[in-house]
Amino acid sequence: MTLNAWYEKGMNPDEYIEAMEVNKEDLLYIYDNFSLPADEDFFEETKNKNLRAIILTEDWCGDAMLNMPVLLKISEAVQMPVKALLRDDNLELMDQYLTNGTARSIPIVIFMDAEGNEVGKWGPRAEKIQASIDESRAQLPPKDAEDFGEKQKQMHRFITKSYRDNPENWSIVYESIKQTIQSI
């Protein structure tokens, strides 16, 4: 299937958000509270690229909860249509964008030109966010430790709260997505 066909299959962001059951409130909180910086040159340059985007996502994913509202704010500023596809329902496409060749990590944003050619890819995390996650994981006990499961759950709760409540994370994601778009 072509990227254009995948794009046509996707949900518009409002449909996706309306159907969310897990992270809807937190995604909307970030969307409502994140303000784009005054970046008019970037916005104008991006408008002229006539991009569209597909975001592979799932509503249970904390990274998608953080990244999607930032992407949507950018898309609105530059008039870039975005469609959402659920990872688990679209594995044929997802498996073309595996992280490290093995992981179905999300979200993945596929940028396309007007003809439907892939011109860029972003995700699943901004580099600075990934470094922070790696640091947190390094603090976990060994996987065979009795308290590993509980410590991992605590880490995930902390990360999700940080994603929602720390505007610095939103800015890190913005700069990372901006860098990818500028390289197109």
MODELLER restraints for C-alpha pairs under 7 A, 6 or more apart:
rsr = mdl.restraints
at = mdl.atoms
rsr.add(forms.Gaussian(group=physical.xy_distance, feature=features.Distance(at['CA:3:A'], at['CA:116:A']), mean=5.83, stdev=0.5))
rsr.add(forms.Gaussian(group=physical.xy_distance, feature=features.Distance(at['CA:4:A'], at['CA:116:A']), mean=5.13, stdev=0.5))
rsr.add(forms.Gaussian(group=physical.xy_distance, feature=features.Distance(at['CA:7:A'], at['CA:54:A']), mean=6.15, stdev=0.5))
rsr.add(forms.Gaussian(group=physical.xy_distance, feature=features.Distance(at['CA:7:A'], at['CA:83:A']), mean=6.19, stdev=0.5))
rsr.add(forms.Gaussian(group=physical.xy_distance, feature=features.Distance(at['CA:10:A'], at['CA:83:A']), mean=4.93, stdev=0.5))
rsr.add(forms.Gaussian(group=physical.xy_distance, feature=features.Distance(at['CA:10:A'], at['CA:84:A']), mean=5.10, stdev=0.5))
rsr.add(forms.Gaussian(group=physical.xy_distance, feature=features.Distance(at['CA:10:A'], at['CA:85:A']), mean=5.05, stdev=0.5))
rsr.add(forms.Gaussian(group=physical.xy_distance, feature=features.Distance(at['CA:11:A'], at['CA:83:A']), mean=5.21, stdev=0.5))
rsr.add(forms.Gaussian(group=physical.xy_distance, feature=features.Distance(at['CA:11:A'], at['CA:84:A']), mean=5.04, stdev=0.5))
rsr.add(forms.Gaussian(group=physical.xy_distance, feature=features.Distance(at['CA:11:A'], at['CA:85:A']), mean=6.50, stdev=0.5))
rsr.add(forms.Gaussian(group=physical.xy_distance, feature=features.Distance(at['CA:12:A'], at['CA:82:A']), mean=6.62, stdev=0.5))
rsr.add(forms.Gaussian(group=physical.xy_distance, feature=features.Distance(at['CA:12:A'], at['CA:83:A']), mean=4.87, stdev=0.5))
rsr.add(forms.Gaussian(group=physical.xy_distance, feature=features.Distance(at['CA:12:A'], at['CA:84:A']), mean=6.26, stdev=0.5))
rsr.add(forms.Gaussian(group=physical.xy_distance, feature=features.Distance(at['CA:13:A'], at['CA:82:A']), mean=6.93, stdev=0.5))
rsr.add(forms.Gaussian(group=physical.xy_distance, feature=features.Distance(at['CA:13:A'], at['CA:83:A']), mean=6.26, stdev=0.5))
rsr.add(forms.Gaussian(group=physical.xy_distance, feature=features.Distance(at['CA:13:A'], at['CA:84:A']), mean=6.33, stdev=0.5))
rsr.add(forms.Gaussian(group=physical.xy_distance, feature=features.Distance(at['CA:16:A'], at['CA:84:A']), mean=6.68, stdev=0.5))
rsr.add(forms.Gaussian(group=physical.xy_distance, feature=features.Distance(at['CA:17:A'], at['CA:24:A']), mean=6.43, stdev=0.5))
rsr.add(forms.Gaussian(group=physical.xy_distance, feature=features.Distance(at['CA:20:A'], at['CA:59:A']), mean=5.68, stdev=0.5))
rsr.add(forms.Gaussian(group=physical.xy_distance, feature=features.Distance(at['CA:21:A'], at['CA:59:A']), mean=6.86, stdev=0.5))
rsr.add(forms.Gaussian(group=physical.xy_distance, feature=features.Distance(at['CA:22:A'], at['CA:59:A']), mean=5.86, stdev=0.5))
rsr.add(forms.Gaussian(group=physical.xy_distance, feature=features.Distance(at['CA:22:A'], at['CA:60:A']), mean=5.39, stdev=0.5))
rsr.add(forms.Gaussian(group=physical.xy_distance, feature=features.Distance(at['CA:23:A'], at['CA:59:A']), mean=5.90, stdev=0.5))
rsr.add(forms.Gaussian(group=physical.xy_distance, feature=features.Distance(at['CA:23:A'], at['CA:60:A']), mean=6.12, stdev=0.5))
rsr.add(forms.Gaussian(group=physical.xy_distance, feature=features.Distance(at['CA:23:A'], at['CA:65:A']), mean=6.30, stdev=0.5))
rsr.add(forms.Gaussian(group=physical.xy_distance, feature=features.Distance(at['CA:26:A'], at['CA:65:A']), mean=6.83, stdev=0.5))
rsr.add(forms.Gaussian(group=physical.xy_distance, feature=features.Distance(at['CA:26:A'], at['CA:164:A']), mean=6.13, stdev=0.5))
rsr.add(forms.Gaussian(group=physical.xy_distance, feature=features.Distance(at['CA:27:A'], at['CA:65:A']), mean=4.85, stdev=0.5))
rsr.add(forms.Gaussian(group=physical.xy_distance, feature=features.Distance(at['CA:27:A'], at['CA:66:A']), mean=6.57, stdev=0.5))
rsr.add(forms.Gaussian(group=physical.xy_distance, feature=features.Distance(at['CA:27:A'], at['CA:69:A']), mean=6.34, stdev=0.5))
rsr.add(forms.Gaussian(group=physical.xy_distance, feature=features.Distance(at['CA:30:A'], at['CA:69:A']), mean=6.34, stdev=0.5))
rsr.add(forms.Gaussian(group=physical.xy_distance, feature=features.Distance(at['CA:30:A'], at['CA:164:A']), mean=6.21, stdev=0.5))
rsr.add(forms.Gaussian(group=physical.xy_distance, feature=features.Distance(at['CA:31:A'], at['CA:69:A']), mean=4.75, stdev=0.5))
rsr.add(forms.Gaussian(group=physical.xy_distance, feature=features.Distance(at['CA:31:A'], at['CA:70:A']), mean=6.83, stdev=0.5))
rsr.add(forms.Gaussian(group=physical.xy_distance, feature=features.Distance(at['CA:34:A'], at['CA:170:A']), mean=6.98, stdev=0.5))
rsr.add(forms.Gaussian(group=physical.xy_distance, feature=features.Distance(at['CA:43:A'], at['CA:77:A']), mean=6.47, stdev=0.5))
rsr.add(forms.Gaussian(group=physical.xy_distance, feature=features.Distance(at['CA:43:A'], at['CA:78:A']), mean=5.35, stdev=0.5))
rsr.add(forms.Gaussian(group=physical.xy_distance, feature=features.Distance(at['CA:44:A'], at['CA:78:A']), mean=6.95, stdev=0.5))
rsr.add(forms.Gaussian(group=physical.xy_distance, feature=features.Distance(at['CA:46:A'], at['CA:78:A']), mean=6.07, stdev=0.5))
rsr.add(forms.Gaussian(group=physical.xy_distance, feature=features.Distance(at['CA:47:A'], at['CA:78:A']), mean=4.80, stdev=0.5))
rsr.add(forms.Gaussian(group=physical.xy_distance, feature=features.Distance(at['CA:47:A'], at['CA:79:A']), mean=6.36, stdev=0.5))
rsr.add(forms.Gaussian(group=physical.xy_distance, feature=features.Distance(at['CA:50:A'], at['CA:80:A']), mean=6.91, stdev=0.5))
rsr.add(forms.Gaussian(group=physical.xy_distance, feature=features.Distance(at['CA:50:A'], at['CA:113:A']), mean=6.32, stdev=0.5))
rsr.add(forms.Gaussian(group=physical.xy_distance, feature=features.Distance(at['CA:50:A'], at['CA:114:A']), mean=6.03, stdev=0.5))
rsr.add(forms.Gaussian(group=physical.xy_distance, feature=features.Distance(at['CA:51:A'], at['CA:80:A']), mean=5.63, stdev=0.5))
rsr.add(forms.Gaussian(group=physical.xy_distance, feature=features.Distance(at['CA:51:A'], at['CA:111:A']), mean=6.48, stdev=0.5))
rsr.add(forms.Gaussian(group=physical.xy_distance, feature=features.Distance(at['CA:51:A'], at['CA:112:A']), mean=5.59, stdev=0.5))
rsr.add(forms.Gaussian(group=physical.xy_distance, feature=features.Distance(at['CA:51:A'], at['CA:113:A']), mean=4.91, stdev=0.5))
rsr.add(forms.Gaussian(group=physical.xy_distance, feature=features.Distance(at['CA:51:A'], at['CA:114:A']), mean=6.26, stdev=0.5))
rsr.add(forms.Gaussian(group=physical.xy_distance, feature=features.Distance(at['CA:52:A'], at['CA:80:A']), mean=5.24, stdev=0.5))
rsr.add(forms.Gaussian(group=physical.xy_distance, feature=features.Distance(at['CA:52:A'], at['CA:81:A']), mean=5.02, stdev=0.5))
rsr.add(forms.Gaussian(group=physical.xy_distance, feature=features.Distance(at['CA:52:A'], at['CA:82:A']), mean=5.93, stdev=0.5))
rsr.add(forms.Gaussian(group=physical.xy_distance, feature=features.Distance(at['CA:52:A'], at['CA:111:A']), mean=5.85, stdev=0.5))
rsr.add(forms.Gaussian(group=physical.xy_distance, feature=features.Distance(at['CA:52:A'], at['CA:112:A']), mean=5.22, stdev=0.5))
rsr.add(forms.Gaussian(group=physical.xy_distance, feature=features.Distance(at['CA:52:A'], at['CA:113:A']), mean=6.39, stdev=0.5))
rsr.add(forms.Gaussian(group=physical.xy_distance, feature=features.Distance(at['CA:53:A'], at['CA:81:A']), mean=6.37, stdev=0.5))
rsr.add(forms.Gaussian(group=physical.xy_distance, feature=features.Distance(at['CA:53:A'], at['CA:82:A']), mean=4.71, stdev=0.5))
rsr.add(forms.Gaussian(group=physical.xy_distance, feature=features.Distance(at['CA:53:A'], at['CA:83:A']), mean=6.42, stdev=0.5))
rsr.add(forms.Gaussian(group=physical.xy_distance, feature=features.Distance(at['CA:53:A'], at['CA:109:A']), mean=6.48, stdev=0.5))
rsr.add(forms.Gaussian(group=physical.xy_distance, feature=features.Distance(at['CA:53:A'], at['CA:110:A']), mean=5.45, stdev=0.5))
rsr.add(forms.Gaussian(group=physical.xy_distance, feature=features.Distance(at['CA:53:A'], at['CA:111:A']), mean=4.51, stdev=0.5))
rsr.add(forms.Gaussian(group=physical.xy_distance, feature=features.Distance(at['CA:53:A'], at['CA:112:A']), mean=5.94, stdev=0.5))
rsr.add(forms.Gaussian(group=physical.xy_distance, feature=features.Distance(at['CA:54:A'], at['CA:82:A']), mean=5.69, stdev=0.5))
rsr.add(forms.Gaussian(group=physical.xy_distance, feature=features.Distance(at['CA:54:A'], at['CA:83:A']), mean=4.94, stdev=0.5))
rsr.add(forms.Gaussian(group=physical.xy_distance, feature=features.Distance(at['CA:54:A'], at['CA:84:A']), mean=5.75, stdev=0.5))
rsr.add(forms.Gaussian(group=physical.xy_distance, feature=features.Distance(at['CA:54:A'], at['CA:109:A']), mean=5.63, stdev=0.5))
rsr.add(forms.Gaussian(group=physical.xy_distance, feature=features.Distance(at['CA:54:A'], at['CA:110:A']), mean=5.14, stdev=0.5))
rsr.add(forms.Gaussian(group=physical.xy_distance, feature=features.Distance(at['CA:54:A'], at['CA:111:A']), mean=6.69, stdev=0.5))
rsr.add(forms.Gaussian(group=physical.xy_distance, feature=features.Distance(at['CA:55:A'], at['CA:83:A']), mean=6.32, stdev=0.5))
rsr.add(forms.Gaussian(group=physical.xy_distance, feature=features.Distance(at['CA:55:A'], at['CA:84:A']), mean=4.87, stdev=0.5))
rsr.add(forms.Gaussian(group=physical.xy_distance, feature=features.Distance(at['CA:55:A'], at['CA:85:A']), mean=6.17, stdev=0.5))
rsr.add(forms.Gaussian(group=physical.xy_distance, feature=features.Distance(at['CA:55:A'], at['CA:107:A']), mean=6.39, stdev=0.5))
rsr.add(forms.Gaussian(group=physical.xy_distance, feature=features.Distance(at['CA:55:A'], at['CA:108:A']), mean=5.57, stdev=0.5))
rsr.add(forms.Gaussian(group=physical.xy_distance, feature=features.Distance(at['CA:55:A'], at['CA:109:A']), mean=4.40, stdev=0.5))
rsr.add(forms.Gaussian(group=physical.xy_distance, feature=features.Distance(at['CA:55:A'], at['CA:110:A']), mean=6.39, stdev=0.5))
rsr.add(forms.Gaussian(group=physical.xy_distance, feature=features.Distance(at['CA:56:A'], at['CA:84:A']), mean=6.04, stdev=0.5))
rsr.add(forms.Gaussian(group=physical.xy_distance, feature=features.Distance(at['CA:56:A'], at['CA:85:A']), mean=4.96, stdev=0.5))
rsr.add(forms.Gaussian(group=physical.xy_distance, feature=features.Distance(at['CA:56:A'], at['CA:86:A']), mean=5.75, stdev=0.5))
rsr.add(forms.Gaussian(group=physical.xy_distance, feature=features.Distance(at['CA:56:A'], at['CA:87:A']), mean=5.34, stdev=0.5))
rsr.add(forms.Gaussian(group=physical.xy_distance, feature=features.Distance(at['CA:56:A'], at['CA:106:A']), mean=6.41, stdev=0.5))
rsr.add(forms.Gaussian(group=physical.xy_distance, feature=features.Distance(at['CA:56:A'], at['CA:107:A']), mean=5.33, stdev=0.5))
rsr.add(forms.Gaussian(group=physical.xy_distance, feature=features.Distance(at['CA:56:A'], at['CA:108:A']), mean=5.13, stdev=0.5))
rsr.add(forms.Gaussian(group=physical.xy_distance, feature=features.Distance(at['CA:56:A'], at['CA:109:A']), mean=6.44, stdev=0.5))
rsr.add(forms.Gaussian(group=physical.xy_distance, feature=features.Distance(at['CA:57:A'], at['CA:64:A']), mean=6.14, stdev=0.5))
rsr.add(forms.Gaussian(group=physical.xy_distance, feature=features.Distance(at['CA:57:A'], at['CA:84:A']), mean=6.82, stdev=0.5))
rsr.add(forms.Gaussian(group=physical.xy_distance, feature=features.Distance(at['CA:57:A'], at['CA:85:A']), mean=6.22, stdev=0.5))
rsr.add(forms.Gaussian(group=physical.xy_distance, feature=features.Distance(at['CA:57:A'], at['CA:86:A']), mean=5.16, stdev=0.5))
rsr.add(forms.Gaussian(group=physical.xy_distance, feature=features.Distance(at['CA:57:A'], at['CA:87:A']), mean=5.42, stdev=0.5))
rsr.add(forms.Gaussian(group=physical.xy_distance, feature=features.Distance(at['CA:57:A'], at['CA:106:A']), mean=5.67, stdev=0.5))
rsr.add(forms.Gaussian(group=physical.xy_distance, feature=features.Distance(at['CA:57:A'], at['CA:107:A']), mean=4.83, stdev=0.5))
rsr.add(forms.Gaussian(group=physical.xy_distance, feature=features.Distance(at['CA:58:A'], at['CA:86:A']), mean=5.43, stdev=0.5))
rsr.add(forms.Gaussian(group=physical.xy_distance, feature=features.Distance(at['CA:58:A'], at['CA:87:A']), mean=6.16, stdev=0.5))
rsr.add(forms.Gaussian(group=physical.xy_distance, feature=features.Distance(at['CA:62:A'], at['CA:160:A']), mean=5.89, stdev=0.5))
rsr.add(forms.Gaussian(group=physical.xy_distance, feature=features.Distance(at['CA:63:A'], at['CA:107:A']), mean=6.68, stdev=0.5))
rsr.add(forms.Gaussian(group=physical.xy_distance, feature=features.Distance(at['CA:63:A'], at['CA:125:A']), mean=6.97, stdev=0.5))
rsr.add(forms.Gaussian(group=physical.xy_distance, feature=features.Distance(at['CA:64:A'], at['CA:106:A']), mean=6.64, stdev=0.5))
rsr.add(forms.Gaussian(group=physical.xy_distance, feature=features.Distance(at['CA:64:A'], at['CA:107:A']), mean=5.21, stdev=0.5))
rsr.add(forms.Gaussian(group=physical.xy_distance, feature=features.Distance(at['CA:66:A'], at['CA:163:A']), mean=5.80, stdev=0.5))
rsr.add(forms.Gaussian(group=physical.xy_distance, feature=features.Distance(at['CA:66:A'], at['CA:164:A']), mean=6.83, stdev=0.5))
rsr.add(forms.Gaussian(group=physical.xy_distance, feature=features.Distance(at['CA:67:A'], at['CA:173:A']), mean=6.49, stdev=0.5))
rsr.add(forms.Gaussian(group=physical.xy_distance, feature=features.Distance(at['CA:70:A'], at['CA:170:A']), mean=6.79, stdev=0.5))
rsr.add(forms.Gaussian(group=physical.xy_distance, feature=features.Distance(at['CA:70:A'], at['CA:174:A']), mean=6.16, stdev=0.5))
rsr.add(forms.Gaussian(group=physical.xy_distance, feature=features.Distance(at['CA:75:A'], at['CA:81:A']), mean=6.54, stdev=0.5))
rsr.add(forms.Gaussian(group=physical.xy_distance, feature=features.Distance(at['CA:87:A'], at['CA:94:A']), mean=6.16, stdev=0.5))
rsr.add(forms.Gaussian(group=physical.xy_distance, feature=features.Distance(at['CA:94:A'], at['CA:104:A']), mean=6.64, stdev=0.5))
rsr.add(forms.Gaussian(group=physical.xy_distance, feature=features.Distance(at['CA:95:A'], at['CA:104:A']), mean=6.92, stdev=0.5))
rsr.add(forms.Gaussian(group=physical.xy_distance, feature=features.Distance(at['CA:98:A'], at['CA:104:A']), mean=5.20, stdev=0.5))
rsr.add(forms.Gaussian(group=physical.xy_distance, feature=features.Distance(at['CA:98:A'], at['CA:105:A']), mean=6.80, stdev=0.5))
rsr.add(forms.Gaussian(group=physical.xy_distance, feature=features.Distance(at['CA:99:A'], at['CA:105:A']), mean=6.01, stdev=0.5))
rsr.add(forms.Gaussian(group=physical.xy_distance, feature=features.Distance(at['CA:105:A'], at['CA:124:A']), mean=6.03, stdev=0.5))
rsr.add(forms.Gaussian(group=physical.xy_distance, feature=features.Distance(at['CA:106:A'], at['CA:123:A']), mean=6.84, stdev=0.5))
rsr.add(forms.Gaussian(group=physical.xy_distance, feature=features.Distance(at['CA:106:A'], at['CA:124:A']), mean=4.90, stdev=0.5))
rsr.add(forms.Gaussian(group=physical.xy_distance, feature=features.Distance(at['CA:107:A'], at['CA:123:A']), mean=5.85, stdev=0.5))
rsr.add(forms.Gaussian(group=physical.xy_distance, feature=features.Distance(at['CA:107:A'], at['CA:124:A']), mean=4.81, stdev=0.5))
rsr.add(forms.Gaussian(group=physical.xy_distance, feature=features.Distance(at['CA:108:A'], at['CA:122:A']), mean=5.83, stdev=0.5))
rsr.add(forms.Gaussian(group=physical.xy_distance, feature=features.Distance(at['CA:108:A'], at['CA:123:A']), mean=4.64, stdev=0.5))
rsr.add(forms.Gaussian(group=physical.xy_distance, feature=features.Distance(at['CA:108:A'], at['CA:124:A']), mean=5.30, stdev=0.5))
rsr.add(forms.Gaussian(group=physical.xy_distance, feature=features.Distance(at['CA:109:A'], at['CA:121:A']), mean=5.59, stdev=0.5))
rsr.add(forms.Gaussian(group=physical.xy_distance, feature=features.Distance(at['CA:109:A'], at['CA:122:A']), mean=5.03, stdev=0.5))
rsr.add(forms.Gaussian(group=physical.xy_distance, feature=features.Distance(at['CA:109:A'], at['CA:123:A']), mean=6.18, stdev=0.5))
rsr.add(forms.Gaussian(group=physical.xy_distance, feature=features.Distance(at['CA:110:A'], at['CA:118:A']), mean=6.72, stdev=0.5))
rsr.add(forms.Gaussian(group=physical.xy_distance, feature=features.Distance(at['CA:110:A'], at['CA:120:A']), mean=6.11, stdev=0.5))
rsr.add(forms.Gaussian(group=physical.xy_distance, feature=features.Distance(at['CA:110:A'], at['CA:121:A']), mean=4.66, stdev=0.5))
rsr.add(forms.Gaussian(group=physical.xy_distance, feature=features.Distance(at['CA:110:A'], at['CA:122:A']), mean=6.65, stdev=0.5))
rsr.add(forms.Gaussian(group=physical.xy_distance, feature=features.Distance(at['CA:111:A'], at['CA:118:A']), mean=5.80, stdev=0.5))
rsr.add(forms.Gaussian(group=physical.xy_distance, feature=features.Distance(at['CA:111:A'], at['CA:119:A']), mean=5.67, stdev=0.5))
rsr.add(forms.Gaussian(group=physical.xy_distance, feature=features.Distance(at['CA:111:A'], at['CA:120:A']), mean=4.95, stdev=0.5))
rsr.add(forms.Gaussian(group=physical.xy_distance, feature=features.Distance(at['CA:111:A'], at['CA:121:A']), mean=5.90, stdev=0.5))
rsr.add(forms.Gaussian(group=physical.xy_distance, feature=features.Distance(at['CA:112:A'], at['CA:118:A']), mean=4.44, stdev=0.5))
rsr.add(forms.Gaussian(group=physical.xy_distance, feature=features.Distance(at['CA:112:A'], at['CA:119:A']), mean=5.32, stdev=0.5))
rsr.add(forms.Gaussian(group=physical.xy_distance, feature=features.Distance(at['CA:113:A'], at['CA:119:A']), mean=6.39, stdev=0.5))
rsr.add(forms.Gaussian(group=physical.xy_distance, feature=features.Distance(at['CA:119:A'], at['CA:184:A']), mean=6.12, stdev=0.5))
rsr.add(forms.Gaussian(group=physical.xy_distance, feature=features.Distance(at['CA:120:A'], at['CA:180:A']), mean=6.97, stdev=0.5))
rsr.add(forms.Gaussian(group=physical.xy_distance, feature=features.Distance(at['CA:120:A'], at['CA:184:A']), mean=6.18, stdev=0.5))
rsr.add(forms.Gaussian(group=physical.xy_distance, feature=features.Distance(at['CA:122:A'], at['CA:177:A']), mean=6.72, stdev=0.5))
rsr.add(forms.Gaussian(group=physical.xy_distance, feature=features.Distance(at['CA:122:A'], at['CA:180:A']), mean=6.62, stdev=0.5))
rsr.add(forms.Gaussian(group=physical.xy_distance, feature=features.Distance(at['CA:126:A'], at['CA:172:A']), mean=6.86, stdev=0.5))
rsr.add(forms.Gaussian(group=physical.xy_distance, feature=features.Distance(at['CA:126:A'], at['CA:173:A']), mean=5.60, stdev=0.5))
rsr.add(forms.Gaussian(group=physical.xy_distance, feature=features.Distance(at['CA:126:A'], at['CA:176:A']), mean=5.54, stdev=0.5))
rsr.add(forms.Gaussian(group=physical.xy_distance, feature=features.Distance(at['CA:140:A'], at['CA:148:A']), mean=6.82, stdev=0.5))
rsr.add(forms.Gaussian(group=physical.xy_distance, feature=features.Distance(at['CA:140:A'], at['CA:151:A']), mean=6.58, stdev=0.5))
rsr.add(forms.Gaussian(group=physical.xy_distance, feature=features.Distance(at['CA:140:A'], at['CA:152:A']), mean=6.85, stdev=0.5))
rsr.add(forms.Gaussian(group=physical.xy_distance, feature=features.Distance(at['CA:141:A'], at['CA:148:A']), mean=5.65, stdev=0.5))
rsr.add(forms.Gaussian(group=physical.xy_distance, feature=features.Distance(at['CA:142:A'], at['CA:148:A']), mean=6.62, stdev=0.5))
rsr.add(forms.Gaussian(group=physical.xy_distance, feature=features.Distance(at['CA:163:A'], at['CA:169:A']), mean=6.18, stdev=0.5))
